[in-house]
Amino acid sequence: MRTGLSSLTLRGRAFVAAGVTAIGCAVLFGQPALTRIGVLVLVLPLIAAIVVGRRRHDPIVRRTVLPRLVRAGESARIELTVHSGRRRADGALLVEDTLPYALGGRPRFVLQGLGREWERSVTYPVRSDVRGRYVVGPLVVRIADPFGLVEVRRTIPGTADLTVTPRVLPLPAIPLAGGWQGSGEHRPQAFAAGSAEDASVREYRRGDELRRVHWRSSARMGDLMVRREEQPWEARATVLLDNRLLAHRGRGLASSFEAAVVAAASVVVHLQQHGYAVRLATATGGEAVGAEDSLNHLAVLGTTARPTLDLSWCGEQARGGVVVAVLGGHAAGDTATLRRIRHDAGVALAVVLDVEQWSTSRSMTDPAAAASPLMAMAWRATVVGPRDRLDSAWRDLGRSHVRAGAPG
């Protein structure tokens, strides 16, 4: 009864107010017929509250999200299966699933013809243009009387997660030199002359086994030469995303940071598709290995108040490999950091965002100046603005490689 009375709808409250008013007027003006009408209008919502309050619904909800990982702008499908083992017929129920605002409006369904021990399945799509990890659920069951005087809401526990990763833009193939690493003998080297046999031997080092000595090459070179160990070479690349708050401008989806996240996600997927063992690094030193793990990390990544770039990821794993840095504004203390990255990397590329173009108070600056400090340290760099295409900027990095005369 208490639950039903607290769940009176606007119509139910109007009935109660009208009934009390009619009874009061009947007593005041001595109209017995008006009293009967007032009592009828007042009792009707009370009876509805008793009936609705006694109805117990405890259905079991199974929720499936397909797929659980989507990119921004893509749709996912939510499958709801509602089951009840009650021995009494339920008639009809109005169910409403709880969704975050970014996934759209709350879907509502009317389940009709519910007998004993019923089960119903419904499906609806969701879509978000904003990256993030969202919780879908719980389900809300709305129970109402036929006159719409009382409505009770009950929450059925159970949720599911949906991860929306950043958009990934297709990038053209460009020549990349270096980035090859193995578990044995350093990086492979290019030989200007000589046979394949020469490329498979090296000078004898103390501790090498004599059975590895290549006598024919030793006689020709006049020094002991040994065969190189066979090793599993693989192309390795690191994508560095500068997520410092001081390096970006703007807010929300229109900020330079969101553009940097899209650029980093696109480069990660592109490099993995071209055979690189890729990992993602951020300004806080956090790492993610592989495209899927990196996209999951980028889905929830935010900015940090850290003033400098953490280089805990930069070491033996990055030495000789490809490093692609997605950078924002250049801070005063970044020069030494970027110089160290360039020293360790075999190939260093940078996508530099001209963050001043994202600023509300845009200043008249030369966009090329954003990449000048990096080019002075032998980085291959290109500048991207809010109206520039990422694939064109990526192609410019390939052209700068050709102009430098490096091997493809």
C-alpha positions in Angstrom: 0.0 0.0 0.0 2.8 2.4 0.9 4.7 1.6 -2.3 1.6 2.1 -4.4 0.7 5.4 -2.8 4.2 6.7 -3.3 4.0 5.8 -7.0 0.8 7.7 -7.9 1.0 9.2 -11.3 0.0 12.8 -12.0 -3.4 11.4 -13.0 -3.7 9.4 -9.8 -2.8 12.5 -7.6 -5.4 14.5 -9.5 -8.0 11.8 -8.7 -7.1 12.0 -5.0 -7.3 15.7 -5.0 -10.6 15.8 -6.9 -12.1 13.2 -4.5 -11.0 15.1 -1.4 -12.3 18.3 -2.9 -15.7 16.8 -3.8 -16.2 15.3 -0.3 -15.3 18.6 1.3 -17.7 20.6 -0.9 -20.5 18.0 -0.3 -20.1 18.4 3.5 -19.9 22.2 3.2 -23.0 22.6 1.0 -24.9 19.5 2.2 -25.0 17.5 -1.0 -25.0 13.7 -0.2 -24.9 12.8 -4.0 -21.6 14.7 -4.3 -20.2 12.8 -1.4 -20.7 9.5 -3.1 -19.0 10.8 -6.3 -16.1 12.1 -4.2 -15.7 8.8 -2.4 -15.7 6.9 -5.7 -13.1 9.2 -7.2 -10.9 9.0 -4.0 -11.2 5.2 -3.6 -10.3 4.3 -7.2 -6.6 5.3 -7.0 -6.3 3.7 -3.5 -7.6 0.4 -4.9 -5.2 0.7 -7.8 -2.3 1.3 -5.4 -3.2 -1.8 -3.4 -3.4 -4.0 -6.5 -0.2 -2.7 -8.1 1.7 -2.8 -4.8 0.9 -6.5 -4.3 2.3 -7.5 -7.7 5.7 -9.0 -7.4 8.0 -9.2 -10.4 11.5 -10.6 -10.1 12.4 -11.6 -13.7 15.9 -12.8 -14.6 17.7 -10.7 -17.2 20.5 -11.8 -19.6 22.2 -9.1 -21.5 24.5 -9.6 -24.5 26.5 -6.9 -26.2 27.6 -7.8 -29.8 30.4 -6.8 -30.4 31.7 -5.7 -27.0 34.4 -3.6 -28.7 33.4 -1.1 -31.5 35.0 2.0 -33.0 33.4 5.4 -32.7 30.6 5.9 -35.2 30.0 2.1 -35.5 26.9 0.4 -34.1 26.6 -2.4 -31.6 23.6 -4.7 -30.8 22.2 -5.3 -27.4 20.2 -8.5 -26.9 18.0 -8.7 -23.8 16.4 -12.0 -22.7 13.9 -11.6 -19.8 12.7 -14.7 -18.1 10.2 -15.2 -15.2 9.4 -18.4 -13.4 6.2 -17.1 -11.7 3.2 -19.4 -11.6 0.8 -16.5 -12.1 0.2 -14.7 -15.4 1.8 -11.2 -15.6 -0.3 -9.8 -18.5 1.8 -7.0 -19.8 5.0 -5.3 -18.7 6.8 -2.1 -19.9 10.5 -2.6 -19.6 13.2 0.1 -20.1 16.9 -0.4 -20.4 19.3 2.1 -18.8 21.8 3.6 -21.2 24.4 6.4 -20.8 23.6 9.6 -22.6 26.3 9.1 -25.2 24.7 5.8 -26.5 21.3 7.4 -27.2 17.8 7.4 -25.6 16.6 4.7 -23.3 14.8 2.0 -25.3 11.4 0.9 -24.1 9.5 -2.3 -24.9 6.1 -3.6 -24.0 6.0 -7.3 -23.3 2.5 -8.5 -23.8 0.7 -11.8 -23.5 2.8 -13.0 -20.5 1.5 -16.2 -19.1 3.1 -18.5 -16.5 6.9 -19.0 -16.7 7.4 -16.8 -19.7 10.5 -15.7 -21.6 10.9 -12.9 -24.1 13.9 -11.6 -26.1 14.3 -8.1 -27.6 17.1 -6.5 -29.5 18.1 -2.9 -30.1 21.0 -1.0 -31.6 23.3 1.5 -29.9 25.8 3.9 -31.4 28.3 6.4 -30.0 30.5 9.0 -31.6 32.4 9.5 -28.3 35.1 7.0 -27.3 34.9 5.5 -23.8 33.8 2.5 -21.7 30.1 2.5 -21.1 27.9 0.4 -18.7 24.6 -0.8 -20.2 21.9 -1.5 -17.7 20.3 -2.2 -15.3 16.8 -3.0 -16.6 13.8 -1.1 -15.2 10.4 -2.8 -15.1 7.4 -0.5 -15.0 4.1 -1.9 -13.5 1.0 0.2 -14.0 -2.8 -0.2 -13.5 -5.1 -0.1 -16.5 -6.3 3.4 -15.7 -2.8 4.9 -15.4 -3.3 6.0 -11.8 -0.3 4.2 -10.3 3.0 3.2 -11.7 5.7 1.3 -9.8 9.3 1.0 -11.1 11.5 -1.9 -10.1 15.2 -2.2 -11.0 16.4 -5.6 -12.1 20.1 -6.0 -11.4 22.6 -6.9 -14.2 24.8 -4.8 -16.4 27.2 -5.3 -19.4 30.1 -3.2 -20.7 30.6 -1.7 -24.1 33.9 -0.2 -25.1 34.0 2.4 -27.9 37.5 2.9 -29.3 38.6 6.0 -31.2 38.0 6.3 -34.9 40.7 4.7 -37.1 41.5 6.5 -40.4 43.1 4.5 -43.3 46.7 5.5 -44.0 48.7 5.0 -47.2 51.8 2.8 -47.2 55.0 4.8 -47.0 58.7 3.6 -47.0 60.0 2.9 -43.5 63.6 2.0 -43.0 64.8 0.3 -39.8 62.7 -1.0 -37.0 64.1 -4.6 -37.3 65.2 -6.2 -34.2 66.0 -9.8 -33.1 66.8 -11.8 -30.0 70.4 -12.4 -30.9 72.9 -10.3 -33.0 71.8 -6.7 -32.9 70.0 -5.2 -35.9 70.6 -6.5 -39.5 73.1 -4.4 -41.4 73.2 -3.5 -45.1 76.3 -4.7 -47.0 77.4 -2.6 -49.9 79.3 -5.5 -51.5 80.0 -9.1 -50.9 78.0 -12.4 -51.1 75.2 -13.7 -48.9 77.9 -15.8 -47.3 79.7 -12.7 -46.1 76.4 -11.3 -44.6 75.9 -14.5 -42.6 79.3 -14.4 -40.7 81.0 -12.0 -38.3 84.3 -11.6 -36.6 85.3 -14.1 -33.9 84.6 -13.0 -30.3 86.1 -14.4 -27.2 83.8 -17.2 -25.9 82.5 -18.2 -29.3 82.5 -22.0 -29.9 85.1 -23.2 -32.4 82.6 -25.3 -34.2 81.0 -22.1 -35.4 84.2 -20.9 -37.1 83.7 -20.5 -40.9 87.1 -21.5 -42.2 86.6 -20.4 -45.8 85.6 -16.9 -44.8 88.4 -16.9 -42.3 91.0 -17.7 -45.0 89.7 -15.0 -47.3 89.5 -12.3 -44.6 92.7 -13.2 -42.8 91.0 -13.4 -39.5 88.7 -15.8 -37.6 85.1 -15.5 -38.7 82.1 -17.3 -37.2 78.6 -18.0 -38.4 75.9 -15.8 -37.1 73.1 -17.4 -35.0 69.8 -17.8 -36.7 67.4 -15.5 -35.0 63.7 -14.6 -35.3 63.7 -11.1 -36.7 60.6 -9.0 -36.2 59.7 -5.4 -37.1 59.0 -3.4 -33.9 57.4 0.0 -33.6 56.4 2.3 -30.8 53.7 4.9 -31.0 54.1 7.7 -28.5 51.1 9.8 -27.7 51.7 13.1 -25.8 48.6 13.3 -23.6 49.8 16.2 -21.4 47.2 18.8 -20.7 49.7 21.6 -21.3 50.4 20.3 -24.9 46.8 20.6 -26.1 44.1 23.2 -26.7 40.4 23.1 -27.0 37.7 21.1 -25.3 35.7 18.0 -25.9 35.5 16.4 -29.3 36.8 19.6 -30.9 40.0 19.6 -28.9 43.5 18.9 -30.3 43.8 16.0 -27.8 40.9 14.1 -29.4 42.6 14.6 -32.8 45.8 13.3 -31.4 44.0 10.2 -30.1 42.5 9.5 -33.5 46.0 9.9 -35.1 47.6 7.6 -32.6 44.9 4.9 -33.1 45.2 5.1 -36.9 49.0 4.8 -36.8 48.9 1.8 -34.4 46.4 -0.1 -36.6 48.3 0.8 -39.8 51.7 -0.4 -38.5 50.3 -3.7 -37.2 48.6 -4.3 -40.6 52.0 -3.9 -42.2 53.7 -6.5 -40.0 55.0 -4.5 -37.1 54.9 -5.6 -33.5 53.5 -2.4 -32.2 53.1 -0.9 -28.8 51.6 2.3 -27.4 53.3 4.6 -25.0 52.0 7.8 -23.3 53.3 10.8 -21.4 52.9 9.0 -18.1 54.9 6.0 -19.2 52.0 3.6 -19.6 52.3 1.0 -22.2 49.9 -1.2 -24.2 51.1 -4.0 -26.5 49.3 -4.8 -29.8 46.6 -3.0 -31.7 43.6 -4.3 -29.6 45.2 -3.6 -26.3 46.2 -0.1 -27.5 42.7 0.7 -28.8 41.3 -0.4 -25.4 43.8 1.9 -23.7 43.0 4.8 -26.0 39.3 4.4 -25.4 39.5 5.6 -21.8 42.7 7.7 -22.0 42.6 11.2 -20.7 45.0 14.1 -20.3 47.5 14.3 -17.5 48.9 17.3 -15.6 52.4 15.8 -15.8 54.8 18.6 -17.1 57.3 16.3 -18.8 57.3 13.1 -20.9 58.0 9.9 -19.1 60.7 7.8 -20.9 60.4 4.6 -18.9 59.3 2.9 -22.1 62.4 4.1 -24.0 65.2 1.6 -23.6 66.3 -1.7 -25.1 62.9 -2.4 -26.5 62.9 0.9 -28.5 66.5 0.9 -29.5 66.8 0.6 -33.3 63.1 0.4 -33.9 60.5 2.7 -35.4 59.1 5.4 -33.2 56.1 7.5 -34.3 55.4 10.4 -31.9 52.0 12.1 -32.0 52.8 15.4 -30.3 51.0 18.6 -29.3 52.6 21.9 -28.3 56.3 21.9 -27.7 57.4 22.7 -24.1 60.7 24.1 -23.0 61.9 20.9 -21.4 61.0 18.6 -24.3 64.2 19.1 -26.3 66.4 16.8 -24.3 63.7 14.1 -24.2 63.0 14.2 -27.9 66.8 14.1 -28.6 67.1 11.0 -26.5 64.2 9.3 -28.3 65.8 10.1 -31.7 69.1 8.8 -30.5 67.7 5.4 -29.5 65.2 5.0 -32.4 66.2 3.6 -35.8 63.6 5.7 -37.5 61.8 8.6 -35.8 58.7 10.1 -37.3 56.5 12.8 -35.7 52.9 13.9 -36.4 52.9 17.4 -34.8 49.5 19.0 -34.1 49.5 22.8 -34.6 47.6 23.2 -31.4 47.3 27.0 -31.7 44.7 26.4 -34.5 42.5 24.6 -31.9 42.8 27.6 -29.5 39.9 30.0 -29.1 42.2 32.9 -29.4 44.1 31.8 -32.5 47.3 33.6 -33.1 48.8 34.2 -36.5 51.7 31.7 -36.5 53.5 29.7 -39.2 52.3 26.1 -39.0 55.7 24.8 -40.2 57.3 26.3 -37.1 55.7 23.6 -35.0 57.9 20.9 -36.6 61.1 23.0 -36.8 62.5 21.8 -33.4 62.1 18.2 -34.4 63.5 18.5 -37.8 66.6 20.2 -36.3 67.1 16.9 -34.3 66.8 14.8 -37.5 63.2 13.7 -37.0 61.0 13.3 -40.0 58.0 15.5 -39.0 54.8 16.8 -40.5 52.3 19.3 -39.2 48.5 18.6 -38.9 45.8 21.2 -38.3 42.1 20.8 -37.6 41.2 21.0 -41.3 44.1 18.9 -42.5 43.7 15.2 -43.6 45.7 12.7 -41.6 46.4 10.5 -44.6 47.9 13.4 -46.5 50.2 14.3 -43.6 51.2 10.6 -43.4 52.1 10.6 -47.1 54.2 13.7 -46.5 56.3 11.8 -44.1 57.0 9.3 -46.8 58.0 12.0 -49.2 60.4 13.5 -46.7 62.0 10.1 -46.5 62.5 10.0 -50.2 63.9 13.6 -50.2 66.4 12.6 -47.5 67.6 9.8 -49.8 67.2 7.0 -47.2 66.8 3.5 -48.4 63.2 2.3 -48.7 
